[in-house]
Every structure is written in C-alpha cells, then in structure tokens.
Amino acid sequence: MAPANAPAVDLRSDTVTRPTPGMREAMARAEVGDDVFGEDPTVNRLQATAAALLDKEAALFVSSGTQANLLAVLSHCQRGEEYIAGDHAHAYWYEAGGAAVLGSVQPQPVPMAADGTVPLDRVRAVVKPDDFHFARTRLLCIENTCNGKPLPRDYLIDAGTLCRELGLALHMDGARLFNAAIAQNIDAKALAEPCDSVSVCLSKGLGAPVGSLLLGSVEFIARARRLRKMLGGGMRQAGILAAAGLYALEKHIARLVVDHVRAERIAAVLSERFPGKIRQHTNMIFLGLPDGQLKPFLAHMNAHGILVSRPRWVVHLDVDDAAEARTIDAIRAY
C-alpha cells in the first residue's frame, strides 16, 4: 500500500505537472500588458523566443494545443475545403471535431502506420482532383511525437516535398516536439523546418501550467490571431502565464532526457513482470495487456499510490527519484 501521507505518483499524463518554485517566481515577477492590443511584453518575448527557437517568422501564444491546432486548420483552409490527418491523430480523433463544427473544414482521415507516420502514398491517393464534386484538399496534418514515437526528419522532409508538389500546406502538431528532438539528438528547428506551421505545447513535458504556441509565417500568424479573437482566445494580461512558458523553454527542454530515461527504467521492470507486453517511446510506456490482466494490475498500482487509469503511462517533471522508486517497488510487489 502507499506510504502514509505520501503524495500520489501521477502517471496519467504529462499534463498533470505543477509549476516549479522557479517557474512560480517567474510568473510572480512577470511584466504584463493587454495582449489583445499586442502590449503584453512577456507574451511578446515568449512569442519571439519561440519563433527564434524553431526558426519561424512569427508565433502566437494560445490557451491550449487544441486551440493551436484548430487555428492552424482554420488559417490554412476555407469553409468547404479539407485537411488530411492520421486516423488516430490528436487533431482528428481527440479535438471534438472542432475544424468541422466551427470551420466547416472537412477532415479526411488516413490509416496511420505503426511508427506514427501518415504514409505519403496514402496521402497522395486521397488528395481530391480539381472537380466541383469534391472538397478542395488544402492541408496535411502530422503529429510529433505520436504515442511517444518521434517522426524521423527524413519523413518530415519527404512530407514537405510532397505537400509542395501537391499544393498543400503542412502542419505539425508538435505537442511534444521537444521530446522528439531530444530523443533523436537533433535541433527542434530541423524538425520544424519542412512544415508551414507548427504547434508546441508548453503544459505537457515542459511543465508550464497553461498554454501552447502556434508558429508560422507572419501572414499565417496574422490570420490565426484574428481567429483566436473570434474563438474567445484573447487572454489580456497573459504575461503571467507566458512567463511560465518562457521559463519552460529556457529551463525544461534539456531535462526531458531525464523523463525518457526514467520511462525506460520503469518499462524495463514492467517487462520483467509482463514479458513481450510492454512498449516504451520517449516519456511514454504502453502496456499491451488484455483487460483481465490490465484492470487488476492498475487497481494494484492505484492502491500503492501510483495513479494510472489506462494502459498508457507518462513520465514527467514531477516524477523524481523517490517517485520512480515507489513505482518500481509497486510493480515488483504485484
């Protein structure tokens, strides 16, 4: 059972992180202004920092990854047009159909490969001809990482080349882009380079409490800013939140490797208990167990103070040495 008064070890997602003391101090000291007027200096600094980091012309601070992806689709596509996405990609599967409901933009799902890529031959096959019977295909959306798997840069280059050939824009849902960069020992800007737009989440592994960034050309971000206002996303004195994002970009990217190593160690112990049933990629662990095995095991872990609710476990900033040791001990006690 969990030690008395011990805090739970929460492995449900890397969205559960709490601001570190240093991040809270940065938030408390943040200069603020009205961001809807473009006058919040901390928001402006965050946007400029992110744009330089990923070598894009401009960036926009938004409330969430879902909003960033929605703004991307609506900025690239008009009503009655379509975007292509993997059939289990977050932007298609987990974002409440926002592009279709709010933008009248049709999704065209494509079966994803096991490595998280959207096969480019399938993309080519579903692009609609220039015929008034069909929605115009305008955009390809890809996700990096996908189920913790980094997309190879060669794939991203090929995707960008195909999109240019077909007259499509390429958007990367890079919610965990920096995990992908760290895992591949490559600069994040090299992964972003083939893409016309990129979203990056600050409130997952980077540990900020709120927010994402959308990046692209100056013209693209101007369209997205107008749409953000339309969606109620103008956050006024948002510098308090932007300060957390700045702190995350400055302090928490390099340390992502710690999460990857912890996930690898926990996965190794799980593999001892369930041989051949465990997969681990970056900061994510997947348990390939049938319900009859999975449910009692998750119940056991929860009874030991390890919060897990599904067969995906995610290691993050708040999982320290003690939390890792408790998790491993609980696995071994099963």
N, C-alpha and C positions, 0 to 999 in steps of 0.2 A: 504493500500500500504506500501511498505518498507520505513522505515525512511530515510530521506535524508542522503546520504553519508554513510549509514550503510553497512558494508560488508555483503555479502550474507551468509546465513547459508546453508552449503552444506551437504546434507544428501544422496547424490547419492551413496556414498561408503565410507568405511574407508580407501580406498587407496588415498584419496584426502588430507590427513593430511600433514602439513608442519612442518619442524623441529622446535623444541622449541629453545629459546635462549641458554639454556644449552647444547642442542644437537649440535647446530651450533658451540659453543665454543669448544666442544669436537672434532668436525671434524677439526676445525682450528688448534688444537694442536696435531693432530694425528701424530705419528711416521709412516713413510711409507718405503716400500722397494718394490722389484719386487715380486709380489705374484706368478707369473708363476714359478719363481725359488724357491718358498716357503720361501721368505725372507722378507715378509712384517710382522713386529712384531705385528701390530694391528690386521691384519687379523688372524694371528696365535692365538692371545689372544682371539679374538671373537670365533674362532672355538673351542678352548679348553674350554672356558667358557660355550658354548652351550652344548658341549659333557658332561661336568660335570653336567650341569643343568638337562639334560634328561637321564643321566646315560648310555650314549652310548660311544663306544670306540673312535669314531672319528667324525668329522664334516667337511663340505665343504661349504664355502661361495660362493653363486652363484647370478646371476643377478636378478632372479625372481622366483616366485613359479612355474610358468610353466616350467622353465628350471629345477628346482629341481625335479619336478615330472617326466619329460622326462628322466633325468639322472637316476632316480630310476628305471623306467621301463627298460631302455636300459642296466642298470647294472645287473638287475635280470634276464633278458630274452635275448635270442639269436634270430637271424633272423628266421622267420618261427614258432616261439613259440607264446604264447598268455598270456594276462593278463585279469583278470576278474575285472569289475568295475560296480558300480551302473549306471543305465541308464541315470541319470541326475547328476552324479558326475562331478566335475570340470575337473578332469583328463581325462574323456572321452568326455564330452559334450562341454567344453569351451577352449580346448587347441589345436585347429586347426588340430587334428589328427596326432600330431607330432610323436607318437610312431609308428604308421602305416607308415607314409610318410618317416620318417628319419631312423627308425629302423627295418622296415618290421616285426613289432610285432603286431599281430592281437588282437584287443580288443574284449572281449566277454561281452557285457552289460547284466546286470541282473536288472529286475524291483526292484526299491528301496521301502522300507516300508515308511510309513508316518513319522516315527521318524528319518529318515535319515540313518538307517542301511541297509546293504545289507543282506537280510535274508540268514542265513547259510545253510538252507535246499536247497535253490535255488542255492547257490554256489556249494554245493556238486553235485547237479543234472547236472550242466553244465561242470564240470571237464571232460575233454576228456579221453577216455581209451587209453592205450598204444598201438596204432594202427597207421600205417604209413598213413592212410587216413586222420588223424586229426593233427591239430597243437597241440604241447605239451602245456598243461596248466602249467604255472610256477609261477604265481603271483596273489594275491588278493590285490586290492587297495580299501581302505576305506577313508572316508573324515570326519574330525572332527575340527570344527563344520560343520554340513551340514544344510544350510539355518538357521544358528544360533543355531541349536539344538545340544547339546553336546551328544556324544556317551557314553553310560554307560560303566563303567570299566568292569562290568561282561560280556558285549557283546564283548569287546575287548579281554578279556581273552579267551572267547569261540572261537572267530575268530582265535586267535593264536593257540589254541589247535587243531582246525580243520585243519588249514594250516599245522601244523606239521604232523598230521595224513595223509594228502593227499600229502605231499611232496612239498607244495607250500611255497613261501615266502610271507610275509605280509608287505605291505607298507601303511603307514598312511599319507595321505595328511592332515597335521596338520596346514594348513594356519592360522587357528585361534585356535590352540591347547590351548593357554594360556587362551582364553576366556572360553573354555570348563573346564579347570582346576579351574578357579576362580568361575565359576557358580556352580560347584559341590563340591567346598571346598576340593579339592584333589590335591596332588602334581602332577605336569605335568609329572614327570618321571614315576609315577604309570600308567598314560595313555599311555605312550610311551613304557613301559616295554614289552608288548606282541608282539611288532612289530619289524621286522627285519630292517626296515628303516623308517624314519620319515622326512617329510619336514615341516619347520616352516617359516612363512612369517614375515619379520621384518617391512614391509612397509604398513601393514594394521593397526590394532588397536594399535600396538606397536609404530607407529608413525615415523619410520625411512623413509628417502626419497627413498631408493632403497634397494633391496636385500632380499634373503631368505637363509636358511640353509638346507642342507641335512645331515642327521645323520645316522650312522650305524656302522658296523664293520670296522676295519682297512682295511681289504681286499676289502670290498664293496666300501669304500670311495676312495681307490686307483683306482678302475675301473672307478668310477664316475669322478675322477679328469682327467683321460685320455680322457674320453668322453667330459668333459667340454671344454678341449682344442680343441677337434675336432669340437665342435659346436661354436667356437669363443668366449668362455666364460672366457678366461684368461684376467683379468682386471688390470694387472700390479700394479701400486701404489694404490691399492684399500683400503688401510688403512683409507683414508679419509671417505669412505663410511662405512667401518667396524666399525669405531669409533661411527658412528650414531647407528649401530646395537648393539654395546656394551652398549651404553647409554640407548637404549631402553630396553635391557634385565635387566639392573640394576635399571632403574628408572620407567619403564612404565608398568610392569606386574601387580603389586598390584593395580594400579589405574584403571585397566579395570573394576573393580566393579562399578566405577562411571558411565561409559558408560552404563552398564547394568541397573543401577537404573534410569538414565535419559531416556533410552528407555522405561522402564516400565511406567514412569510417562507420557511420550508423548503418549504411547499406551493407557493409561487409558483415556486420554482426547479424543483421536480418537474414542475409544469405546463408549463414551458418544454421539458422533455425528453419529457413524455408528455401532449400537449395533449388536453384533454377527458377525461382518465382519473383526475383527482385531485379528491378532496373533503376539505375541512378544516372542522372544527367545534370550537370551543374549543381544547383542547390535543391534539386527535386529528387524524391525517391518514390517509386511506384511499386505497389505490392500486387502482384498478379495472382491473388488468392481467390478461390471460389467463396461465395457468401458463407457457406458452412464453416469455413476456416477464418474468414476475414472478420465476421461480426464478433465472435468471442475474443479474438485477439485484440481488436480495437477496444472492446469493453475492458479487457485486462489492462491495456495501456492507460485508458482513462482512469481506472481505479488506482493506478500508480501515479496519477497527477500529470500524465502526458496527454495533452488534448489532441486527439486525432479523430476525424469524423468520416474519413473516406480513404481510399487506397492511395491517395497522393499525399505525401508528407513533404513539407517545405522548410528548409533550414534558413535562418535569417539572423539579423543583427542581434536580436535578443536571446539567441541560443548561445550561452557561454560555455566554458569548460564544465561547470557544475551541471548545467542542463544537459549537455551531451552525455556526461557520465550517468546521470539519472535515467536518461532514455535508454542507454545501452544496458544498464542494470535491469531495467524493467523488461526489456526484450529477453534477456538471459533468464529472467525469473519465470518466463511463461512455460 
